[in-house]
Every structure is written in structure tokens, then in C-alpha cells.
């Protein structure tokens, strides 16, 4: 009797599991198009996403100029360093436009993107955990050099509900106008026009010149946990906040990005907006003013910049990381 009951229970559980799996497999976009991305143009947003649940346009979702690794990051809700697969995942880029079913949630959209990649790229994955290099963000010997953020003024009486405070990226047309007022200092720092930076979070800009790429990160009311996440995105490794600092800070950070990781970098989920601009100026748009000869500019790599400019330190260590391992994926999608 007992064995029979156990057998019945197992059959029911197995059936429920099959039903759940079938439900996930049925989560798909109403319509979806995948096309190879056009080459990136200086002065325009490099890459990103817009629309979908929680946005002003929940019924449509657009991914612009994203690598296959970027798409996998969005589909599985992980960091780029958690995707283990062939090198071309970083370099092969696509534009994806999809129509989202009415009432779909953000989590359901992730499953829809997973199913789209499985259908169009024949994706197959498995999960595993490995000990990998990572960093601990700690306070430097002489303490932080950052400025604590001032308290927020009380909201006006007529104001509506609370805002999420997330930085809102400018439109490309506004960005093009702004780039003409950006200046580059003799030490390689990128100076944004007054009032252009974020009110809460980080804005990131990349500029290319004769001496290579330079990245400027401007942060306002940033926590150390938030900074650790930004650094993790840039370094393609986990970064854990161990500073013990609980305040919010305003600061600028200028560094030379790792060009080997540039293709995998994007702003999604990190609270940052990323733009690129060539200091030699794109067609029809003035380049930023330079306060010194660009060929003499030397910008430190990220770990050195964090220590010199912020008074913090990145210490290397190892720890377990959950990975999504690509077992199979075609480089070219099937026809739309």
C-alpha cells in the first residue's frame, strides 16, 4: 500500500514537472526579428535595449547592436562572466525586435528570449559551478577620496509618487548635440557639460582618440555595492563590496578600458548608460574641445584608477561562480 502510494505521488510530481516545462516552452514572442547589426557609428549610442514590461512601451522590445553574449545575459539574468562559450559570442552582434504578448512579466520575457535563442540559434546549455578569479573592493590605506552625497531635498507637496531615481539616458539626437560641448583634459579626464550627469546612479562614456579608448564614469548618490556591480561589469569578474562604507557618494572615474572585453560590455541592468564618441569628430558633428594634446594623454587601467582617484583598492581572490555553459549554438540564426 505504501509503495503504491509513493508510486502514485512520483507519477503526479513528474507530470507536474512536465507541465511546468511545457508551459515555459510555450512562452514565446508574438513576432520576433533577428538581423545582423550595422557597424557602430561614433556619436551614437553603442548598444542597449528599450521597451518591454515596466517601460512606456511594454508591448514591444528592441535590442540594438547586442552581441550574442549580451543576449544570453538578458535571457538568463546573469553577468557576462557567467556565460561560458566560444569567443565569437562577444563579437557577433545582432538587432532584435520583438512583439511582447499583453500582460507578460519581465521574468516571462526572459524565458521568451531563451526560447527565441533556442529556436533561431539552436541553443543548448547546462549549469555548473566553478572557482574563478574575482575581486574584493576594499578601502585604501588612507581612506576613500570620494565626496559623500548631500541629502535629497524634500519632494514638493504637489509631486506624484516616488521615482525610482534611475538615470535616464538622453536621446541620440540630444547626445549628439551634447558631445560637441564635451572637453578632454590634459590628464585624459572627460568633462561633461554642467547638469548632464545622472541624478542617481552612473553615466558612462567612452571616447576614442590617437592614444586609444578612454572611459569616463560619472556617479551620483552611488552606494559601494552599486560601484562593485559597475566594476564587475567592466572587469568581467565578480566584485564584492568589502569596504564597510555605508554612505552614498558622488565621484568621477577615468580609466583605460580593457579593449579585449569591450565587445562584451553593455549597460543593461547596471544602472549606467553607455555612449561612444570619437575625439576626431564624426561627420557633421564637432568633436569635443581638448585642453591638451590627445597624443600625450595617459589614462590608468581600471584597478589603478580606482586606487588613485577613489582611494579604494581591488584585491584579487577566488570563489565559486555559477556558470551557464554553452553546449551548442549556431553562429548564424535561421531565417526570420
C-alpha contacts under 8 A as a table, 3 or more apart, distances in Angstrom:
res1	aa1	res2	aa2	distance
1	X	4	X	5.11
1	X	5	X	6.26
2	X	5	X	5.14
2	X	6	X	6.24
3	X	6	X	5.09
3	X	7	X	6.15
4	X	7	X	5.02
4	X	8	X	6.25
5	X	8	X	5.07
5	X	9	X	6.18
6	X	9	X	5.07
6	X	10	X	6.16
7	X	10	X	5.15
7	X	11	X	6.27
8	X	11	X	5.15
8	X	12	X	6.28
9	X	12	X	5.11
9	X	13	X	6.18
10	X	13	X	5.13
10	X	14	X	6.04
11	X	14	X	5.12
11	X	15	X	6.11
12	X	15	X	5.05
12	X	16	X	6.21
13	X	16	X	5.04
13	X	17	X	6.18
14	X	17	X	5.07
14	X	18	X	6.20
15	X	18	X	5.04
15	X	19	X	6.16
16	X	19	X	4.99
16	X	20	X	6.19
17	X	20	X	5.11
17	X	21	X	6.19
18	X	21	X	5.13
18	X	22	X	6.06
19	X	22	X	5.01
19	X	23	X	6.11
20	X	23	X	5.04
20	X	24	X	6.31
21	X	24	X	5.18
21	X	25	X	6.25
22	X	25	X	5.03
22	X	26	X	6.27
23	X	26	X	5.14
23	X	27	X	6.69
24	X	27	X	5.36
24	X	111	X	6.82
25	X	28	X	7.59
25	X	115	X	6.72
27	X	108	X	6.95
27	X	109	X	7.99
27	X	111	X	6.57
27	X	112	X	5.28
27	X	115	X	7.46
28	X	111	X	7.72
28	X	112	X	4.55
28	X	113	X	7.58
28	X	115	X	6.62
28	X	116	X	7.08
29	X	32	X	6.29
29	X	98	X	6.30
29	X	99	X	5.81
29	X	100	X	5.33
29	X	101	X	6.45
29	X	109	X	7.96
29	X	112	X	6.02
29	X	113	X	7.92
29	X	116	X	7.87
30	X	98	X	7.38
30	X	99	X	5.46
30	X	100	X	6.15
30	X	101	X	6.13
31	X	98	X	5.61
31	X	99	X	5.28
31	X	100	X	7.84
32	X	96	X	7.10
32	X	97	X	5.68
32	X	98	X	4.16
32	X	99	X	6.43
32	X	336	X	7.67
33	X	96	X	5.62
33	X	97	X	5.24
33	X	98	X	6.34
33	X	336	X	5.81
34	X	94	X	6.54
34	X	95	X	5.81
34	X	96	X	4.65
34	X	97	X	6.76
34	X	333	X	7.56
34	X	336	X	6.73
35	X	94	X	5.50
35	X	95	X	5.31
35	X	96	X	6.61
36	X	93	X	6.12
36	X	94	X	4.35
36	X	95	X	6.13
37	X	64	X	7.40
37	X	65	X	5.19
37	X	66	X	7.78
37	X	93	X	5.56
37	X	94	X	4.43
37	X	95	X	5.26
38	X	65	X	7.29
40	X	44	X	7.78
40	X	46	X	6.20
40	X	65	X	7.75
41	X	44	X	5.95
41	X	46	X	7.61
42	X	276	X	5.91
42	X	277	X	4.66
42	X	278	X	5.62
42	X	281	X	7.77
42	X	282	X	5.97
43	X	175	X	7.47
43	X	176	X	5.82
43	X	179	X	7.25
43	X	275	X	7.40
43	X	276	X	5.88
43	X	277	X	4.52
43	X	278	X	7.02
43	X	281	X	7.97
43	X	282	X	6.61
44	X	172	X	5.83
44	X	175	X	7.35
44	X	176	X	6.95
44	X	275	X	6.60
44	X	276	X	6.57
44	X	277	X	7.29
45	X	48	X	7.69
45	X	172	X	6.41
45	X	274	X	6.83
45	X	275	X	4.76
45	X	276	X	6.47
46	X	65	X	7.16
46	X	274	X	6.88
46	X	275	X	5.57
46	X	276	X	6.10
47	X	63	X	7.82
47	X	64	X	5.43
47	X	65	X	5.10
47	X	66	X	6.05
47	X	266	X	6.59
47	X	267	X	7.93
47	X	274	X	7.62
48	X	63	X	6.01
48	X	64	X	5.49
48	X	65	X	7.12
48	X	66	X	6.95
48	X	266	X	6.74
48	X	267	X	6.63
48	X	268	X	6.56
49	X	61	X	7.42
49	X	62	X	5.53
49	X	63	X	4.42
49	X	64	X	6.05
49	X	268	X	7.25
50	X	55	X	7.78
50	X	61	X	6.03
50	X	62	X	5.43
50	X	63	X	6.78
51	X	54	X	7.97
51	X	55	X	5.41
51	X	56	X	6.70
51	X	57	X	4.91
51	X	58	X	5.64
51	X	59	X	7.34
51	X	60	X	5.55
51	X	61	X	4.61
51	X	62	X	6.38
52	X	55	X	5.76
52	X	57	X	6.03
52	X	58	X	4.00
52	X	59	X	5.92
52	X	60	X	5.53
52	X	61	X	4.85
52	X	100	X	6.95
52	X	106	X	7.53
52	X	109	X	7.97
53	X	57	X	7.49
53	X	58	X	4.37
53	X	59	X	7.30
53	X	104	X	6.80
53	X	105	X	5.87
53	X	106	X	5.62
54	X	58	X	6.31
54	X	106	X	7.65
55	X	58	X	5.49
57	X	60	X	5.95
57	X	61	X	7.88
58	X	61	X	7.40
58	X	100	X	7.14
58	X	102	X	7.94
59	X	99	X	5.80
59	X	100	X	4.72
59	X	101	X	6.53
59	X	102	X	6.39
60	X	97	X	7.46
60	X	98	X	5.86
60	X	99	X	4.68
60	X	100	X	5.50
61	X	96	X	7.96
61	X	97	X	5.88
61	X	98	X	5.21
61	X	99	X	6.38
61	X	100	X	6.85
62	X	95	X	7.44
62	X	96	X	5.68
62	X	97	X	4.59
62	X	98	X	6.47
63	X	66	X	6.43
63	X	94	X	7.94
63	X	95	X	5.57
63	X	96	X	4.99
63	X	97	X	6.52
64	X	94	X	6.99
64	X	95	X	4.75
64	X	96	X	6.67
65	X	93	X	5.61
65	X	94	X	5.28
65	X	95	X	5.31
66	X	69	X	7.88
66	X	70	X	5.60
66	X	71	X	6.53
66	X	93	X	5.09
66	X	94	X	5.48
66	X	95	X	6.60
67	X	70	X	4.98
67	X	71	X	6.40
67	X	89	X	6.35
67	X	90	X	5.52
67	X	91	X	6.13
67	X	92	X	5.34
67	X	93	X	4.01
67	X	94	X	6.24
67	X	263	X	7.45
67	X	264	X	6.86
68	X	71	X	5.03
68	X	72	X	6.18
68	X	89	X	4.98
68	X	90	X	6.50
68	X	91	X	7.87
68	X	92	X	6.21
68	X	93	X	6.20
68	X	94	X	7.35
69	X	72	X	4.98
69	X	73	X	6.11
69	X	80	X	6.74
69	X	83	X	7.10
69	X	89	X	5.05
69	X	90	X	5.69
69	X	264	X	6.73
70	X	73	X	5.02
70	X	74	X	6.36
70	X	80	X	7.11
70	X	90	X	7.81
70	X	264	X	6.67
70	X	265	X	7.80
70	X	266	X	7.27
71	X	74	X	5.12
71	X	75	X	6.04
71	X	113	X	7.96
72	X	75	X	4.90
72	X	76	X	6.06
72	X	83	X	7.55
72	X	114	X	7.57
73	X	76	X	5.54
73	X	77	X	5.56
73	X	78	X	5.15
73	X	79	X	5.91
73	X	80	X	5.98
73	X	83	X	7.43
74	X	77	X	5.22
74	X	78	X	7.12
74	X	110	X	6.73
74	X	113	X	7.92
74	X	268	X	7.82
75	X	109	X	7.96
75	X	110	X	4.57
75	X	111	X	6.56
75	X	112	X	7.90
75	X	113	X	5.30
75	X	114	X	5.26
76	X	110	X	6.43
76	X	111	X	7.77
76	X	114	X	7.22
77	X	110	X	7.45
78	X	82	X	6.37
78	X	83	X	7.92
79	X	82	X	5.43
79	X	83	X	7.37
79	X	233	X	7.28
79	X	236	X	7.91
80	X	83	X	5.61
80	X	233	X	7.46
80	X	236	X	6.38
80	X	264	X	7.04
80	X	265	X	7.92
81	X	84	X	7.40
81	X	236	X	5.13
81	X	237	X	5.80
81	X	238	X	7.73
82	X	321	X	7.22
82	X	322	X	6.46
82	X	323	X	4.57
82	X	324	X	6.02
83	X	323	X	5.94
83	X	324	X	5.09
83	X	325	X	6.17
83	X	326	X	7.52
84	X	323	X	6.67
84	X	324	X	6.07
84	X	325	X	4.72
84	X	326	X	6.11
85	X	89	X	7.05
85	X	325	X	6.17
85	X	326	X	5.09
85	X	327	X	7.80
86	X	89	X	5.98
87	X	90	X	6.07
87	X	91	X	7.47
88	X	91	X	5.06
88	X	92	X	5.84
88	X	331	X	7.87
89	X	92	X	5.89
90	X	93	X	7.78
90	X	263	X	5.51
90	X	264	X	5.10
91	X	263	X	6.05
91	X	264	X	7.66
92	X	331	X	7.67
100	X	104	X	6.91
100	X	109	X	7.53
101	X	104	X	5.77
104	X	108	X	6.08
104	X	109	X	6.74
105	X	108	X	5.12
105	X	109	X	6.27
106	X	109	X	5.07
106	X	110	X	6.46
107	X	110	X	5.18
107	X	111	X	6.66
108	X	111	X	5.13
108	X	112	X	6.22
109	X	112	X	4.83
109	X	113	X	6.19
110	X	113	X	5.14
110	X	114	X	6.27
111	X	114	X	4.92
111	X	115	X	6.17
112	X	115	X	5.11
112	X	116	X	6.11
113	X	116	X	4.92
113	X	117	X	6.22
114	X	117	X	5.24
114	X	118	X	6.22
115	X	118	X	4.95
115	X	119	X	6.02
116	X	119	X	5.10
116	X	120	X	5.94
116	X	121	X	7.93
117	X	120	X	5.27
117	X	121	X	5.19
117	X	122	X	6.70
117	X	123	X	5.88
118	X	121	X	5.60
118	X	122	X	4.57
118	X	123	X	4.21
118	X	124	X	6.77
119	X	122	X	5.48
119	X	123	X	7.31
120	X	123	X	7.95
120	X	333	X	4.92
120	X	334	X	5.14
120	X	335	X	7.85
121	X	329	X	5.60
121	X	330	X	4.90
121	X	331	X	7.01
121	X	332	X	6.66
121	X	333	X	4.85
121	X	334	X	6.79
122	X	328	X	6.94
122	X	329	X	5.45
122	X	330	X	6.09
123	X	326	X	7.47
123	X	327	X	7.64
123	X	328	X	5.47
123	X	329	X	4.49
123	X	330	X	7.18
124	X	326	X	6.23
124	X	327	X	5.35
124	X	328	X	5.01
124	X	329	X	6.59
125	X	324	X	6.47
125	X	325	X	5.46
125	X	326	X	4.62
125	X	327	X	5.09
125	X	328	X	6.95
126	X	324	X	5.88
126	X	325	X	5.38
126	X	326	X	6.85
126	X	327	X	7.04
127	X	322	X	7.14
127	X	323	X	5.68
127	X	324	X	4.78
127	X	325	X	6.04
128	X	322	X	5.95
128	X	323	X	5.36
128	X	324	X	6.70
128	X	325	X	7.27
129	X	320	X	6.28
129	X	321	X	5.48
129	X	322	X	4.48
129	X	323	X	5.79
130	X	319	X	7.92
130	X	320	X	5.32
130	X	321	X	5.48
130	X	322	X	6.73
130	X	323	X	7.37
131	X	318	X	6.19
131	X	319	X	4.90
131	X	320	X	4.23
131	X	321	X	6.09
132	X	318	X	5.41
132	X	319	X	5.69
132	X	320	X	6.28
132	X	321	X	6.47
133	X	237	X	7.06
133	X	238	X	7.92
133	X	316	X	7.02
133	X	317	X	5.88
133	X	318	X	4.51
133	X	319	X	6.72
134	X	237	X	5.43
134	X	238	X	5.00
134	X	239	X	6.05
134	X	316	X	5.94
134	X	317	X	5.39
134	X	318	X	5.44
134	X	319	X	6.79
135	X	237	X	7.28
135	X	238	X	6.27
135	X	239	X	4.71
135	X	240	X	6.41
135	X	314	X	5.83
135	X	315	X	5.32
135	X	316	X	4.62
135	X	317	X	5.71
135	X	318	X	7.76
136	X	239	X	5.58
136	X	240	X	4.87
136	X	241	X	6.16
136	X	242	X	6.13
136	X	314	X	5.63
136	X	315	X	5.13
136	X	316	X	6.51
136	X	317	X	7.13
137	X	228	X	6.77
137	X	239	X	6.57
137	X	240	X	5.90
137	X	241	X	4.98
137	X	242	X	5.44
137	X	243	X	6.07
137	X	312	X	6.94
137	X	313	X	5.77
137	X	314	X	4.82
137	X	315	X	6.55
138	X	241	X	6.87
138	X	242	X	5.13
138	X	243	X	4.18
138	X	244	X	7.80
138	X	312	X	5.82
138	X	313	X	5.27
138	X	314	X	6.43
138	X	315	X	7.35
139	X	143	X	5.77
139	X	144	X	6.30
139	X	242	X	7.85
139	X	243	X	4.95
139	X	244	X	7.80
139	X	311	X	6.72
139	X	312	X	4.57
139	X	313	X	6.05
140	X	143	X	5.13
140	X	144	X	6.55
140	X	307	X	7.00
140	X	311	X	5.23
140	X	312	X	4.54
140	X	313	X	5.52
141	X	311	X	7.89
142	X	311	X	7.06
143	X	311	X	5.88
143	X	312	X	7.27
144	X	310	X	5.85
144	X	311	X	4.27
144	X	312	X	5.97
145	X	309	X	6.87
145	X	310	X	4.92
145	X	311	X	4.92
146	X	249	X	6.28
146	X	250	X	6.57
146	X	251	X	5.79
146	X	310	X	5.61
146	X	311	X	7.41
147	X	249	X	5.54
147	X	250	X	5.46
147	X	251	X	6.56
148	X	221	X	7.91
148	X	247	X	6.71
148	X	248	X	5.86
148	X	249	X	4.31
148	X	250	X	6.12
149	X	220	X	7.12
149	X	221	X	5.44
149	X	247	X	7.85
149	X	248	X	5.57
149	X	249	X	4.73
149	X	250	X	5.46
155	X	159	X	6.50
156	X	159	X	5.28
165	X	199	X	7.24
165	X	200	X	5.61
165	X	201	X	7.89
166	X	199	X	7.96
166	X	200	X	6.02
166	X	201	X	6.44
166	X	271	X	6.69
167	X	198	X	5.30
167	X	199	X	6.57
167	X	200	X	6.02
167	X	201	X	6.02
167	X	202	X	7.10
167	X	203	X	7.46
167	X	271	X	6.86
167	X	272	X	7.09
167	X	273	X	7.67
168	X	198	X	7.53
168	X	273	X	7.83
169	X	273	X	5.72
170	X	174	X	6.12
170	X	175	X	5.94
171	X	174	X	5.30
171	X	175	X	6.10
172	X	175	X	4.86
172	X	176	X	6.15
173	X	176	X	5.21
173	X	177	X	6.64
174	X	177	X	5.25
174	X	178	X	6.23
175	X	178	X	4.99
175	X	179	X	6.15
176	X	179	X	5.33
176	X	180	X	7.12
176	X	285	X	7.25
177	X	180	X	5.80
177	X	181	X	7.60
177	X	285	X	7.95
178	X	181	X	5.49
178	X	182	X	6.84
178	X	193	X	7.34
179	X	182	X	5.22
179	X	277	X	7.53
179	X	286	X	7.76
179	X	287	X	6.98
179	X	288	X	6.19
180	X	285	X	7.03
180	X	286	X	5.20
180	X	287	X	5.47
180	X	288	X	5.01
180	X	289	X	7.54
181	X	192	X	7.41
181	X	193	X	6.24
181	X	288	X	5.83
181	X	289	X	7.02
182	X	190	X	7.04
182	X	191	X	5.79
182	X	192	X	5.19
182	X	193	X	6.20
182	X	288	X	4.75
182	X	289	X	6.36
183	X	190	X	6.02
183	X	191	X	5.21
183	X	192	X	6.97
183	X	288	X	5.05
183	X	289	X	4.48
183	X	290	X	5.36
183	X	291	X	6.96
184	X	188	X	6.03
184	X	189	X	5.68
184	X	190	X	4.72
184	X	191	X	6.09
184	X	288	X	7.00
184	X	289	X	6.37
184	X	290	X	4.75
184	X	291	X	5.95
184	X	292	X	7.55
185	X	188	X	5.26
185	X	189	X	5.18
185	X	190	X	6.49
185	X	191	X	7.34
185	X	290	X	6.23
185	X	291	X	4.85
185	X	292	X	6.15
186	X	189	X	7.39
186	X	290	X	7.60
186	X	291	X	5.62
186	X	292	X	4.39
186	X	293	X	6.81
186	X	294	X	7.26
186	X	296	X	7.76
186	X	297	X	6.19
187	X	297	X	5.74
187	X	298	X	6.69
187	X	299	X	7.22
188	X	214	X	7.46
188	X	254	X	7.54
188	X	294	X	7.62
188	X	297	X	5.21
188	X	298	X	6.32
188	X	299	X	5.88
189	X	216	X	7.04
189	X	254	X	5.83
190	X	215	X	7.95
190	X	216	X	5.91
190	X	254	X	7.36
192	X	196	X	6.52
192	X	197	X	7.25
193	X	196	X	5.63
194	X	197	X	7.58
197	X	202	X	7.95
197	X	203	X	6.51
197	X	218	X	6.60
197	X	219	X	7.70
197	X	220	X	7.99
198	X	201	X	6.15
198	X	202	X	6.14
198	X	203	X	6.11
198	X	218	X	7.55
198	X	219	X	6.86
198	X	220	X	6.32
199	X	220	X	5.84
199	X	221	X	7.44
200	X	219	X	7.36
200	X	220	X	5.07
200	X	221	X	5.34
200	X	222	X	6.94
201	X	219	X	5.54
201	X	220	X	5.38
201	X	221	X	6.29
201	X	222	X	5.61
201	X	271	X	6.03
201	X	272	X	6.86
202	X	217	X	6.57
202	X	218	X	5.52
202	X	219	X	4.15
202	X	220	X	6.40
202	X	222	X	7.46
202	X	271	X	6.31
202	X	272	X	4.94
202	X	273	X	7.34
203	X	217	X	5.79
203	X	218	X	5.31
203	X	219	X	6.42
203	X	272	X	4.95
203	X	273	X	5.13
203	X	274	X	6.75
204	X	215	X	7.03
204	X	216	X	5.67
204	X	217	X	4.43
204	X	218	X	6.37
204	X	272	X	6.17
204	X	273	X	5.69
204	X	274	X	4.91
204	X	275	X	6.90
205	X	215	X	5.66
205	X	216	X	5.19
205	X	217	X	6.50
205	X	273	X	7.76
205	X	274	X	5.38
205	X	275	X	4.97
205	X	276	X	5.99
206	X	213	X	6.72
206	X	214	X	5.62
206	X	215	X	4.38
206	X	216	X	6.34
206	X	274	X	7.29
206	X	275	X	6.06
206	X	276	X	4.68
206	X	277	X	6.48
207	X	213	X	5.61
207	X	214	X	5.24
207	X	215	X	6.38
207	X	276	X	5.59
207	X	277	X	4.90
207	X	278	X	5.51
207	X	279	X	6.43
208	X	211	X	7.79
208	X	212	X	5.55
208	X	213	X	4.37
208	X	214	X	6.30
208	X	276	X	7.78
208	X	277	X	6.48
208	X	278	X	4.77
208	X	279	X	5.95
209	X	212	X	5.28
209	X	213	X	6.42
209	X	278	X	6.25
209	X	279	X	5.41
209	X	280	X	6.76
209	X	294	X	6.86
209	X	295	X	7.78
210	X	294	X	6.65
210	X	295	X	5.60
211	X	294	X	6.82
211	X	295	X	5.33
211	X	296	X	7.46
211	X	297	X	6.78
211	X	298	X	7.58
213	X	256	X	6.21
213	X	257	X	6.73
213	X	259	X	7.90
214	X	254	X	7.14
214	X	255	X	6.00
214	X	256	X	4.92
214	X	257	X	6.54
214	X	299	X	6.99
215	X	254	X	5.66
215	X	255	X	5.42
215	X	256	X	6.04
215	X	257	X	6.37
216	X	252	X	7.17
216	X	253	X	5.81
216	X	254	X	4.59
216	X	255	X	6.76
217	X	252	X	5.67
217	X	253	X	5.01
217	X	254	X	6.33
218	X	250	X	7.96
218	X	251	X	6.21
218	X	252	X	4.54
218	X	253	X	6.48
219	X	222	X	6.10
219	X	249	X	7.69
219	X	250	X	5.56
219	X	251	X	5.43
219	X	252	X	6.20
220	X	249	X	6.30
220	X	250	X	4.41
220	X	251	X	6.71
221	X	248	X	4.83
221	X	249	X	4.98
221	X	250	X	5.62
222	X	226	X	6.19
222	X	227	X	6.68
222	X	248	X	4.99
222	X	249	X	5.13
222	X	250	X	6.56
223	X	226	X	5.07
223	X	227	X	6.27
223	X	246	X	7.12
223	X	247	X	6.54
223	X	248	X	4.72
223	X	249	X	6.54
224	X	227	X	4.86
224	X	228	X	6.06
224	X	241	X	6.24
224	X	243	X	7.38
224	X	245	X	6.76
224	X	246	X	7.32
224	X	247	X	7.99
224	X	248	X	7.40
225	X	228	X	5.07
225	X	229	X	6.39
225	X	240	X	7.49
225	X	241	X	5.45
226	X	229	X	5.12
226	X	230	X	6.36
227	X	230	X	4.98
227	X	231	X	6.15
228	X	231	X	5.10
228	X	232	X	6.03
228	X	239	X	5.37
228	X	240	X	5.98
228	X	241	X	5.70
229	X	232	X	4.95
229	X	233	X	6.33
229	X	238	X	7.97
229	X	239	X	6.64
229	X	240	X	7.94
229	X	270	X	6.90
230	X	233	X	5.19
230	X	234	X	6.44
230	X	270	X	6.24
231	X	234	X	5.02
231	X	235	X	6.01
231	X	239	X	6.71
232	X	235	X	5.25
232	X	236	X	5.65
232	X	237	X	5.29
232	X	238	X	5.21
232	X	239	X	5.09
233	X	236	X	5.40
233	X	237	X	7.27
233	X	265	X	6.90
233	X	266	X	7.98
233	X	270	X	7.51
234	X	257	X	7.67
234	X	261	X	7.85
234	X	265	X	6.82
235	X	258	X	7.77
235	X	261	X	7.67
236	X	261	X	7.34
241	X	244	X	7.69
243	X	312	X	7.98
251	X	310	X	7.69
253	X	305	X	7.01
253	X	306	X	7.29
253	X	309	X	6.69
253	X	310	X	7.61
254	X	299	X	7.08
254	X	300	X	7.83
254	X	305	X	6.77
255	X	299	X	5.40
255	X	300	X	5.27
255	X	301	X	5.33
255	X	302	X	5.30
255	X	305	X	5.87
256	X	299	X	5.45
256	X	300	X	5.71
256	X	301	X	4.82
256	X	302	X	6.48
257	X	261	X	7.98
257	X	262	X	7.22
257	X	301	X	6.54
257	X	302	X	6.84
258	X	261	X	5.56
258	X	262	X	6.44
258	X	301	X	7.66
259	X	262	X	4.95
259	X	263	X	7.74
260	X	263	X	7.18
261	X	264	X	5.55
261	X	265	X	6.61
262	X	265	X	5.27
266	X	274	X	7.12
267	X	270	X	5.58
267	X	271	X	6.90
267	X	272	X	5.30
267	X	273	X	5.53
267	X	274	X	6.01
268	X	271	X	7.28
268	X	272	X	7.56
269	X	272	X	7.85
277	X	281	X	7.40
277	X	282	X	7.84
278	X	281	X	5.40
278	X	282	X	6.70
278	X	287	X	7.35
279	X	287	X	5.38
279	X	288	X	6.12
280	X	287	X	5.86
281	X	285	X	6.13
281	X	286	X	5.57
281	X	287	X	4.11
281	X	288	X	7.54
282	X	285	X	5.57
282	X	286	X	7.28
282	X	287	X	7.28
290	X	293	X	7.04
290	X	294	X	7.30
292	X	296	X	7.98
293	X	296	X	5.82
293	X	297	X	7.17
294	X	297	X	5.26
300	X	304	X	5.94
300	X	305	X	5.56
301	X	304	X	5.64
301	X	305	X	6.08
302	X	305	X	4.98
302	X	306	X	6.10
303	X	306	X	5.26
303	X	307	X	6.49
303	X	313	X	7.15
303	X	314	X	6.17
304	X	307	X	5.21
304	X	308	X	6.03
305	X	308	X	5.12
305	X	309	X	5.57
305	X	310	X	7.49
306	X	309	X	5.59
306	X	310	X	5.22
306	X	311	X	6.68
306	X	312	X	5.79
306	X	313	X	6.41
306	X	314	X	7.69
307	X	310	X	5.70
307	X	311	X	4.83
307	X	312	X	4.78
307	X	313	X	5.12
307	X	314	X	7.77
308	X	311	X	5.91
308	X	312	X	7.83
326	X	329	X	6.96
330	X	333	X	6.71
